[in-house]
Amino acid sequence: MKMSKLKIEHNLKYLVATILFVVISILSISCSDAKKHKDSYNILLIHSYKEGPVWQDELTQGVKQYFDENNVDVNISVHYMNTDFVLNRENIRRMNNLMTSYEQNPPDLIITFNNQATYSLLSSSHYIAYNVPIVFSGTSHYINHLIAKHSNITGFIAKPDFNKVYKLAKTLLKDSTLMLNVIVDGTPAGLSLLDTFKKQMNPENHSDKMLYYNIYEENIHDIMYWNKYYSKDVFVIMPKWNSFYSNLAHESSAPFFLVNNQGFGDGSLGGYMVPTNKQAQLTAQTALEVLKGRSIKSIPIKDMEQVPVFDWREIKKWDLNIKDLPKNTLIAHMPFYEKYKIPLQTGGGIVFVFILVAITQLILLYKEESRQKKDTLHKLLKQGKELELSLKSIPEGVISLDLANCVLTINKAAMQFLKLKGDATSYIGANLFTLLDIHLPGNTLTFTDLSRHFLIL
C-alpha cells in the first residue's frame, strides 16, 4: 500500500513537470511569434496612377530604401489604381474591392500617394479603411470632410503655388508673347486644382492671356491639333498627372512646368515641388513611427516644403540659362562634370599650379646641378693645369699612377730618365711596366722584370 502511494506521488510529479514543460514551450513559441510580428510589418502602398511613371517609381524606391537603411523588416505590397478616365464612384468601388482582398490578412499600415488614391480610400466604406493606420502623402489640398471621419490617419499636403511657377516660367522663357495654357482632367482632384489656379492667379489681374483645357470635355482630335499647331506659342502649367496629356510634354513644342512632382522626369521642365526622395523619406519616417507604437492621433497633418526642381535634360533642350534659376534650385539628371564643374575646375587649377611649380623646381634643381658640375669640372681642369705646371718645373722625374699602375701624368725629367721619346701625352694611360723595360748595368734582367719580381714578393 505504501509502495503504491509512493508510485502515485511519483507519477503525479512527473505529470506536473510534463504539463509545466508544455506550457512553458507554448509560451516561448507565442512570445517568439509575438516578437517576430513586432519586428516584421506588412505595408500596403497605393499609387493613384498606373505603373510606369518615373517619379512614381522613385517614390516607391524611396520608401523601401528608408526601411532598408533603418534595418526594418517590411513586406511592401504596391498597388496601382490607374484612376485616369475613371469616374470617381468607380475608383471608390475598386478601392472597396481592394480592401476586401485584404480581409484575411490586413496590412499593418497603408500608405497612399497623391490625390485620387487618398480620396478613394477615405471615401471607402470598408472597415479596414477605418481601422488600419493610414499615412497619405502628396495630396494637393485638404480633404477635411473626409479626414474628419477618420481617427486612423495622418499625412502630408503638397499645396501647389501657381503664382511662383508662373513667375519663374516667365523669367526663364524671356518671351512676353507666350500664352499660358492650363490642361487638367475632369477628376475631382483635377477640377479642384483648376479652381485653386483661378483663385491664386486671378486671371483678371493678369495681362497675359490664359486658356484652360479640360481633356474630359475636349475632343482628343482637338488636343492633338493643339499640340501640333498651337503649342509653339504657349507654355503649359500642369496641375496634376494624367497618362494622356502628361505624355504630350515629350513631343510638344511647348515647355511644360509643374506645381508638384507628378510628371517630373517624363519630359517636363520642372517647377516648385517636393523632391520625390524627400517626400518618400518623410512618408516612410512617419509610417515607421506609427508602426513602432506612436499614436497616429498625435501626429498632425503637415504641409511639405516645396522648392524649385528642374530637369537638366529639359534645360538644355529649351536652351535656358541656369543662372536665371533661384539659388536653391535642385537640378536632376545633371552630368557629373556639369554638377561639379566649379570644384573640378578649381581642383584642376590647383593641380596645374602644383605641377607647374614642381616642374619649375625641377628645372631650377637641374640648372643648379649643371652649374655645380661645371664649376667642379672647371676646378679640376684648373688643378690639372697647375699640377702639370708643377711637374714641368720639378727637376726630378715624377710619374703619377692610378690603382692599375697606369700613367696619369709624367714630366719631362722622367721621360729623359727613361729615355722616352715624343710628347708626354702619348704615354698617358700606358702601363708603368711598359715604360720601364730597360736593362740595368751588370744584370741580365730588365728593370721591369726586377720590379715585377719584387712586387710579387
C-alpha positions as CSV (number, residue, x, y, z in Angstrom):
1,M,0.0,0.0,0.0
2,K,2.8,2.3,0.9
3,M,4.7,1.5,-2.3
4,S,1.6,2.2,-4.4
5,K,1.2,5.6,-2.7
6,L,4.8,6.5,-3.5
7,K,4.3,5.4,-7.1
8,I,1.2,7.6,-7.4
9,E,3.1,10.6,-6.0
10,H,6.0,10.0,-8.4
11,N,3.6,9.8,-11.4
12,L,1.9,12.9,-10.2
13,K,5.1,14.8,-10.0
14,Y,6.1,13.6,-13.5
15,L,2.7,14.7,-14.9
16,V,3.0,18.1,-13.3
17,A,6.5,18.5,-14.7
18,T,5.4,17.5,-18.1
19,I,2.5,20.0,-18.0
20,L,4.8,22.8,-16.9
21,F,7.2,22.0,-19.7
22,V,4.4,22.0,-22.3
23,V,3.0,25.3,-21.0
24,I,6.5,26.9,-21.0
25,S,7.1,25.7,-24.5
26,I,3.8,27.1,-25.8
27,L,4.5,30.5,-24.1
28,S,8.0,30.6,-25.5
29,I,6.7,29.9,-29.0
30,S,4.0,32.6,-28.5
31,C,6.5,35.1,-27.3
32,S,8.7,34.3,-30.3
33,D,5.8,34.7,-32.7
34,A,4.9,38.0,-31.0
35,K,8.4,39.3,-31.2
36,K,8.6,38.3,-34.8
37,H,5.3,40.0,-35.6
38,K,6.5,43.1,-33.8
39,D,9.7,43.3,-35.8
40,S,8.2,42.4,-39.2
41,Y,5.5,44.6,-40.8
42,N,3.2,44.4,-43.8
43,I,2.6,47.6,-45.7
44,L,0.1,48.3,-48.5
45,L,1.4,51.1,-50.7
46,I,-1.3,52.5,-53.1
47,H,-0.4,54.8,-56.1
48,S,-3.1,56.8,-57.8
49,Y,-1.9,56.0,-61.3
50,K,-0.8,53.1,-63.5
51,E,2.6,51.6,-63.2
52,G,5.4,53.2,-65.2
53,P,5.9,57.0,-64.5
54,V,9.5,57.7,-63.4
55,W,8.5,59.9,-60.4
56,Q,6.1,57.3,-59.1
57,D,8.8,54.6,-59.2
58,E,11.1,57.0,-57.3
59,L,8.6,57.3,-54.5
60,T,8.3,53.5,-54.2
61,Q,12.0,53.0,-54.1
62,G,12.5,55.9,-51.7
63,V,10.1,54.3,-49.2
64,K,11.8,50.9,-49.5
65,Q,15.2,52.4,-49.2
66,Y,14.3,54.2,-45.9
67,F,13.2,51.0,-44.3
68,D,16.3,49.2,-45.5
69,E,18.6,51.9,-44.2
70,N,16.9,51.6,-40.8
71,N,17.1,47.8,-40.8
72,V,13.3,47.4,-40.6
73,D,11.9,44.2,-42.0
74,V,8.9,45.1,-44.1
75,N,6.9,43.5,-46.8
76,I,5.6,46.2,-49.1
77,S,2.8,45.4,-51.5
78,V,2.4,48.0,-54.2
79,H,-1.0,48.6,-55.9
80,Y,-1.5,50.9,-58.9
81,M,-5.1,52.3,-59.1
82,N,-4.9,53.7,-62.7
83,T,-7.5,56.3,-62.0
84,D,-7.3,58.2,-65.3
85,F,-10.5,58.5,-67.2
86,V,-12.4,56.6,-64.5
87,L,-15.4,58.0,-62.7
88,N,-15.0,58.8,-59.0
89,R,-17.6,56.2,-57.9
90,E,-15.8,53.6,-59.9
91,N,-12.5,54.4,-58.2
92,I,-14.2,54.0,-54.8
93,R,-15.7,50.7,-55.8
94,R,-12.3,49.5,-56.9
95,M,-10.9,50.6,-53.5
96,N,-13.6,48.7,-51.7
97,N,-12.7,45.6,-53.6
98,L,-9.0,46.1,-52.8
99,M,-9.8,46.3,-49.1
100,T,-11.9,43.2,-49.3
101,S,-9.0,41.3,-50.7
102,Y,-7.0,42.0,-47.5
103,E,-9.7,41.0,-45.1
104,Q,-8.0,37.7,-44.3
105,N,-4.6,39.3,-43.7
106,P,-5.0,43.1,-43.2
107,P,-1.8,45.2,-43.6
108,D,-0.2,46.8,-40.5
109,L,-0.3,50.2,-42.3
110,I,-1.4,51.7,-45.6
111,I,0.4,54.4,-47.5
112,T,-1.3,56.4,-50.3
113,F,0.4,58.7,-52.7
114,N,-1.4,61.7,-54.3
115,N,-5.0,62.8,-54.5
116,Q,-7.1,60.1,-56.1
117,A,-5.8,57.1,-54.1
118,T,-6.2,59.1,-50.8
119,Y,-9.6,60.3,-51.8
120,S,-10.8,56.9,-52.8
121,L,-9.5,55.2,-49.6
122,L,-11.1,57.8,-47.3
123,S,-14.3,57.5,-49.2
124,S,-14.4,53.8,-48.9
125,S,-17.0,52.2,-46.6
126,H,-14.8,49.2,-45.8
127,Y,-13.9,48.7,-42.2
128,I,-10.2,48.4,-43.0
129,A,-10.2,52.0,-44.1
130,Y,-11.3,53.0,-40.6
131,N,-9.1,50.6,-38.5
132,V,-5.7,50.2,-40.2
133,P,-3.4,53.3,-39.8
134,I,-3.1,55.4,-42.9
135,V,-0.3,57.7,-44.0
136,F,-1.2,59.8,-47.1
137,S,1.3,61.8,-49.0
138,G,1.4,64.4,-51.8
139,T,-2.3,65.4,-51.8
140,S,-2.7,68.9,-53.2
141,H,-5.4,70.1,-50.9
142,Y,-7.0,69.4,-47.6
143,I,-10.0,67.0,-47.7
144,N,-11.2,67.9,-44.3
145,H,-14.7,66.5,-44.8
146,L,-13.2,63.0,-45.3
147,I,-10.4,63.3,-42.8
148,A,-12.9,64.2,-40.1
149,K,-14.5,60.8,-40.4
150,H,-11.2,59.0,-39.6
151,S,-9.2,58.7,-36.4
152,N,-6.6,56.5,-38.0
153,I,-5.0,58.9,-40.4
154,T,-2.1,61.4,-40.8
155,G,-0.1,62.6,-43.7
156,F,1.4,65.4,-45.8
157,I,-0.1,68.1,-48.0
158,A,1.8,69.5,-51.0
159,K,-0.1,72.7,-51.8
160,P,0.5,74.0,-55.3
161,D,1.8,77.5,-55.8
162,F,0.8,78.5,-59.3
163,N,1.9,82.1,-58.9
164,K,5.5,81.1,-58.1
165,V,5.6,78.7,-61.0
166,Y,4.1,81.2,-63.4
167,K,6.6,84.0,-62.4
168,L,9.5,81.6,-62.7
169,A,8.4,80.4,-66.1
170,K,8.2,84.0,-67.4
171,T,11.7,84.7,-66.0
172,L,13.2,81.6,-67.7
173,L,11.4,81.9,-71.1
174,K,12.0,85.6,-71.6
175,D,9.2,85.8,-74.1
176,S,6.3,88.0,-73.2
177,T,4.3,86.9,-76.2
178,L,3.9,83.3,-75.0
179,M,0.4,82.4,-73.7
180,L,-0.2,80.3,-70.7
181,N,-2.2,77.1,-71.1
182,V,-3.5,75.0,-68.2
183,I,-4.5,71.5,-69.0
184,V,-6.5,69.4,-66.5
185,D,-8.7,66.4,-66.4
186,G,-12.2,66.1,-65.0
187,T,-11.3,64.1,-61.9
188,P,-12.3,65.7,-58.5
189,A,-8.6,66.5,-58.0
190,G,-8.2,68.0,-61.4
191,L,-11.2,70.3,-61.1
192,S,-10.2,71.2,-57.6
193,L,-6.7,72.2,-58.8
194,L,-8.2,74.2,-61.6
195,D,-10.2,76.1,-59.1
196,T,-7.1,76.6,-57.0
197,F,-5.3,78.0,-60.0
198,K,-8.1,80.5,-60.7
199,K,-8.1,81.7,-57.1
200,Q,-4.3,82.1,-56.9
201,M,-3.8,83.6,-60.3
202,N,-6.9,85.7,-60.5
203,P,-6.7,86.0,-64.3
204,E,-8.5,89.4,-64.2
205,N,-5.3,90.8,-62.7
206,H,-3.0,89.4,-65.4
207,S,-2.5,91.0,-68.8
208,D,-1.4,87.6,-70.2
209,K,-4.0,85.6,-71.9
210,M,-4.7,82.2,-70.3
211,L,-6.6,79.2,-71.7
212,Y,-7.9,76.2,-69.8
213,Y,-8.3,72.7,-71.3
214,N,-10.4,70.0,-69.6
215,I,-9.5,66.9,-71.5
216,Y,-12.6,65.2,-70.3
217,E,-14.6,67.8,-72.2
218,E,-12.3,68.3,-75.2
219,N,-12.2,66.1,-78.2
220,I,-9.0,64.1,-78.5
221,H,-8.6,65.3,-82.0
222,D,-8.7,68.9,-80.8
223,I,-6.0,68.2,-78.2
224,M,-3.7,66.7,-80.8
225,Y,-4.5,69.6,-83.1
226,W,-3.4,72.0,-80.4
227,N,-0.3,70.0,-79.8
228,K,0.7,70.2,-83.5
229,Y,-0.2,73.8,-84.4
230,Y,-0.7,75.9,-81.3
231,S,1.8,74.6,-78.8
232,K,4.6,76.6,-80.4
233,D,3.3,79.9,-79.0
234,V,2.4,78.8,-75.4
235,F,3.8,77.4,-72.2
236,V,1.9,74.9,-70.1
237,I,1.5,74.5,-66.4
238,M,0.4,71.0,-65.3
239,P,-1.7,70.9,-62.2
240,K,-1.6,67.1,-61.9
241,W,-0.5,64.0,-63.7
242,N,-2.6,62.4,-66.5
243,S,-1.4,59.5,-68.5
244,F,-2.6,61.2,-71.7
245,Y,-1.8,64.8,-71.7
246,S,1.3,64.5,-69.4
247,N,2.9,62.5,-72.2
248,L,2.5,65.5,-74.5
249,A,5.5,67.0,-72.8
250,H,7.8,64.7,-74.7
251,E,6.5,65.7,-78.1
252,S,5.1,69.2,-77.6
253,S,6.7,72.4,-78.9
254,A,5.6,74.0,-75.6
255,P,7.6,73.8,-72.4
256,F,5.7,72.1,-69.5
257,F,6.0,73.4,-66.0
258,L,4.9,71.7,-62.8
259,V,3.3,72.6,-59.4
260,N,4.1,69.2,-57.9
261,N,6.4,66.3,-58.7
262,Q,3.8,64.4,-60.7
263,G,5.3,64.1,-64.2
264,F,8.9,65.1,-63.3
265,G,11.4,63.2,-65.2
266,D,9.0,62.4,-68.0
267,G,9.6,65.4,-70.3
268,S,8.6,68.3,-68.1
269,L,11.0,71.1,-67.3
270,G,10.3,71.5,-63.6
271,G,8.8,73.9,-61.2
272,Y,8.1,74.3,-57.5
273,M,7.6,70.9,-55.9
274,V,8.6,68.5,-53.1
275,P,11.6,66.4,-54.3
276,T,10.5,62.7,-54.6
277,N,13.3,61.5,-52.4
278,K,12.3,64.0,-49.7
279,Q,8.6,63.1,-49.9
280,A,9.4,59.3,-49.7
281,Q,11.6,59.8,-46.7
282,L,9.1,61.9,-44.7
283,T,6.3,59.5,-45.5
284,A,8.3,56.4,-44.6
285,Q,9.6,58.1,-41.4
286,T,6.1,58.8,-40.2
287,A,5.0,55.3,-41.1
288,L,7.8,53.8,-39.1
289,E,6.9,55.9,-36.1
290,V,3.3,54.6,-36.2
291,L,4.5,51.0,-36.7
292,K,6.8,51.4,-33.6
293,G,3.8,52.3,-31.5
294,R,3.3,56.1,-31.7
295,S,-0.3,57.1,-31.6
296,I,-1.3,58.3,-35.1
297,K,-3.6,60.8,-33.5
298,S,-0.6,62.5,-32.0
299,I,0.9,63.1,-35.5
300,P,-0.5,66.2,-37.1
301,I,-1.1,66.6,-40.8
302,K,1.7,68.8,-42.2
303,D,2.4,70.9,-45.3
304,M,5.6,69.8,-47.2
305,E,8.1,72.5,-48.2
306,Q,8.3,73.0,-52.0
307,V,11.5,74.0,-53.7
308,P,12.4,74.7,-57.3
309,V,13.4,71.5,-59.0
310,F,14.4,71.2,-62.7
311,D,15.5,68.5,-65.2
312,W,18.9,69.2,-66.7
313,R,18.0,67.5,-69.9
314,E,15.0,69.8,-70.5
315,I,17.0,72.8,-69.5
316,K,19.4,72.0,-72.3
317,K,16.6,71.2,-74.7
318,W,15.0,74.6,-74.2
319,D,18.4,76.3,-74.1
320,L,17.6,78.0,-70.8
321,N,20.2,79.9,-68.6
322,I,20.6,78.1,-65.3
323,K,21.7,81.5,-63.8
324,D,18.1,82.6,-64.1
325,L,17.0,79.8,-61.7
326,P,16.6,80.5,-58.0
327,K,19.8,79.8,-55.9
328,N,18.1,76.9,-54.0
329,T,17.2,75.1,-57.2
330,L,17.7,71.3,-57.3
331,I,18.8,70.1,-60.8
332,A,18.2,66.4,-61.5
333,H,20.0,64.3,-64.2
334,M,22.9,66.7,-64.4
335,P,26.1,65.1,-65.7
336,F,28.9,64.7,-63.2
337,Y,31.1,67.3,-64.8
338,E,28.4,69.9,-65.0
339,K,27.3,69.2,-61.4
340,Y,30.8,69.6,-60.1
341,K,32.2,71.9,-62.7
342,I,33.4,74.6,-60.3
343,P,35.1,72.2,-57.8
344,L,36.6,70.3,-60.7
345,Q,37.9,73.5,-62.4
346,T,39.2,74.8,-59.1
347,G,40.8,71.4,-58.3
348,G,42.2,71.2,-61.8
349,G,43.7,74.7,-61.5
350,I,45.3,73.8,-58.2
351,V,46.7,70.6,-59.7
352,F,48.0,72.5,-62.7
353,V,49.7,75.1,-60.5
354,F,51.2,72.4,-58.4
355,I,52.6,70.6,-61.4
356,L,53.9,73.9,-62.8
357,V,55.6,74.7,-59.5
358,A,57.1,71.2,-59.4
359,I,58.4,71.4,-63.0
360,T,59.9,74.8,-62.2
361,Q,61.6,73.5,-59.1
362,L,63.0,70.5,-61.1
363,I,64.3,72.8,-63.8
364,L,65.9,75.1,-61.2
365,L,67.5,72.0,-59.5
366,Y,68.7,70.7,-62.8
367,K,70.3,74.1,-63.6
368,E,71.9,74.3,-60.2
369,E,73.3,70.8,-60.6
370,S,74.6,71.6,-64.0
371,R,76.3,74.8,-62.7
372,Q,77.9,72.8,-59.8
373,K,79.2,70.2,-62.2
374,K,80.5,72.9,-64.5
375,D,82.2,74.6,-61.5
376,T,83.7,71.3,-60.3
377,L,85.0,70.5,-63.8
378,H,86.5,73.9,-64.1
379,K,88.2,73.5,-60.7
380,L,89.5,70.1,-61.8
381,L,90.9,71.4,-65.0
382,K,92.5,74.3,-63.2
383,Q,94.1,72.0,-60.7
384,G,95.2,69.7,-63.5
385,K,96.9,72.6,-65.3
386,E,98.5,73.7,-62.0
387,L,99.7,70.2,-61.4
388,E,101.1,70.0,-65.0
389,L,103.0,73.2,-64.5
390,S,104.4,72.0,-61.2
391,L,105.5,68.7,-62.8
392,K,107.2,70.5,-65.6
393,S,109.1,72.8,-63.2
394,I,110.4,69.9,-60.9
395,P,113.9,68.7,-61.9
396,E,113.3,65.2,-60.6
397,G,111.4,62.7,-62.6
398,V,107.8,62.3,-61.4
399,I,105.2,59.8,-62.6
400,S,101.7,59.6,-61.1
401,L,99.8,56.4,-61.4
402,D,96.3,55.1,-60.9
403,L,95.4,51.9,-59.0
404,A,96.1,49.8,-62.1
405,N,99.6,51.2,-62.4
406,C,98.6,53.2,-65.5
407,V,100.2,56.6,-66.1
408,L,98.2,59.7,-65.2
409,T,101.0,62.2,-65.6
410,I,104.7,62.1,-66.5
411,N,107.1,65.0,-66.5
412,K,109.9,65.7,-68.9
413,A,112.6,64.7,-66.4
414,A,111.1,61.3,-66.0
415,M,110.9,60.9,-69.8
416,Q,114.6,61.8,-70.2
417,F,115.5,59.3,-67.4
418,L,113.5,56.6,-69.0
419,K,114.8,57.6,-72.5
420,L,111.2,58.0,-73.7
421,K,110.7,60.0,-76.9
422,G,107.8,62.0,-78.1
423,D,105.2,64.0,-76.3
424,A,104.2,63.3,-72.6
425,T,100.5,63.0,-73.5
426,S,101.2,60.0,-75.7
427,Y,102.1,58.0,-72.6
428,I,99.1,58.8,-70.6
429,G,97.2,55.6,-69.8
430,A,100.1,53.4,-70.6
431,N,101.1,50.7,-68.1
432,L,104.1,51.6,-66.0
433,F,105.9,48.4,-66.8
434,T,105.9,49.0,-70.5
435,L,107.8,52.2,-69.8
436,L,110.4,50.6,-67.6
437,D,111.5,47.9,-69.9
438,I,115.3,48.9,-69.8
439,H,118.5,46.9,-69.0
440,L,120.3,47.7,-65.8
441,P,124.1,47.7,-65.7
442,G,125.6,44.3,-64.6
443,N,122.2,42.5,-64.6
444,T,120.7,40.3,-67.3
445,L,117.2,41.2,-66.1
446,T,115.4,44.3,-67.1
447,F,114.1,46.8,-64.6
448,T,110.6,45.6,-65.4
449,D,111.5,42.0,-64.5
450,L,113.0,43.1,-61.2
451,S,110.0,45.4,-60.4
452,R,107.6,42.6,-61.0
453,H,109.7,40.2,-59.0
454,F,109.7,42.5,-56.0
455,L,106.0,43.3,-56.4
456,I,105.3,39.6,-56.4
457,L,107.4,39.1,-53.3
